[in-house]
């Protein structure tokens, strides 16, 4: 009987790492809600601007040259395209209403389509949708830990 038990791990050996992972996942996911405000990048780019020093568009974003601001409700990145699909404007800003954070919303009208990404942690609007990717990785890691514990 002892020989067959040597290859098995005890329930405590499995539960302890899984428990720590679950606890740290919840702390990571909800810690940003405890912060009163977060710092966000604030800038804009438009195809109609004559300024050749673009530091805000996805292709040319330069976090060292873009100003930041303390924001109460989180940050956003907005990309607007015209009816032909041409890029019209991109901007990074504070969320101006109590929108749900960590989300991607598409708003369409007859003339424009806006992709709006929102997040709520320090300087999270430096890239498009990386907060969604981080949340996906967190959930995937949690699922792997649970499967490994079985």
Order of alpha helices (4+ residues) and beta strands (2+ residues): alpha-alpha-beta-beta-beta-beta-beta-beta-beta-alpha
